[in-house]
Amino acid sequence: MKTHINAIKNAIPILSLVAAIFTLAMMIYAGRGWEEGVGWWLTTFGFALFALSPYAGLAWMGRKLDRTLPQCAVVFVGTLLVCLFGVGLLIDGLFFNESSTSGLLFIVLPIYQWPAVVAIGGIAYLMGRSKGAA
């Protein structure tokens, strides 16, 4: 059982890292960062931190909330859903439904992802708490 918990515990940050790298790559692609100067990189830095913050929260949660297998499973499935939602919306917005406002995805997407991250953490916390109290 401990090996399952460790496997899930290691998979969550890796999944979050992959989604974060994809998001950063799409941000550079959408903003044509390779053509721009230092000013673009400095301006984009704050937006990048905001866009990547849900994935950092999920990675942190995967390392901290690891007391029981069901708790880890909730965090893993939640991480998978949040990451797929983010990657899917970026692919759809930047490649299939191109628009001049597609760049706003990097601002709006974390606003939708953070409540899900908080809900996942709350559910996992309550599961771990109820297990400890029993």
N, C-alpha and C positions, 0 to 999 in steps of 0.2 A: 504494500500500500504506500509506503514511504517513497518507493521509486516512481510510482504514478504521480505523486504530489511533486516530486522533484522534476519530472519530465514536463508537467504542466507549468510548473514554476519557471522553468527555463524557456518554454515555448512562448509564453506571454510577452516577455521583453523582445524576443526575436521577431515575433509578429508585429509588434508595435514599431520596432526599428525599421522593418521593411516598409510598412505603411508610411512612416515618417520620411524615409529616403525617397519614396515615390512622390509624396506630396512636395517635398523640396525640389525634386527634379521637375515636376509639373509647374511649380512656381517659376523656376528659371526658364522653362520652355515658354510659358505664357507671357513672361515679361521680357523675353529675348535677352536674358541676362548676359549672355556671352557677347552681345553686341554693345552693351551699355558700359558706361564707365563706373568709377568708384561710387559716384553719387547714387546710382541705382541700387548698388549693393548695400549702401548705408541706409537708404530709405526702406528697402525691402526687409532689412534685418528684423525690425520690430514686428512686421506682419508675419514673417517666417516664424518667429518665436510664438506668436499667437496661434498660427495655423498648426504648428507642431505640438502645442501644449497638451491637447487631449491624449496624444500618443505617449507623451512623457508621463501623464497621469496614469494611464493604463499600465505602462511598464513598471512604475513605482508600485502600483497596487498588486501587480503580479508577484513582486518580490516580498511584499509585506503581509498580504492576506493569504497565508498558506497553512492554516491550522488543520483543516479537514479536506478530504477529497471533494465532497460536494461544493464546498466553498471555492476551491480552486477551479472546479468545473464551471461554476457560475461566472467567475472572472474570465476564464478562457473563452467561453461561448460569447460573453459580452464583448470581450476584446475582438474576437473574430467578427462579430456583427458590426461593431463600430468601425473597424478597419475596412471591412468590405463596403460598408455604406460610404465612407469617405473616398476610397479609391474608385468605387463605381460612379459616384457623382462627379468626381474630377474627370474621369474618362468620358462620361456622357457630356459634360459641359464644355470640355476643351476640344474634343474630337468629333462628336456626333452632332451636337447642337451648338456650333460655334456662334458666338455673339460678342459684341463689343463689351458686354457686361459679364462675360464669363470669369474674368479676374476677381469679381466679387465673391466667387465661391470660396476663396481663401479666407475671407472675412466671415462669411455667413456659415460656412460648414462647421467651424469650431463652436459656434453658438448653438448649433443643434447637437454636436457631439458631447459637449460638457455635461448637459443634463443626463445624458445616457451614462456617462462615466460616473457621475455622482450616484445615479440609481444603482448601477452595478456594484459600486463600492458599498452602498447602504445595504443592499440585499446580502452581499457577501459578509458584511460585518454582522448583520442580524443572524445569519446562519451560523457563523462562528460563535456568536454570543449564546445562542440558544443551545448549541452543542456543549459549550462549556458549563452552562447552568444545569444541564440535565445530569 
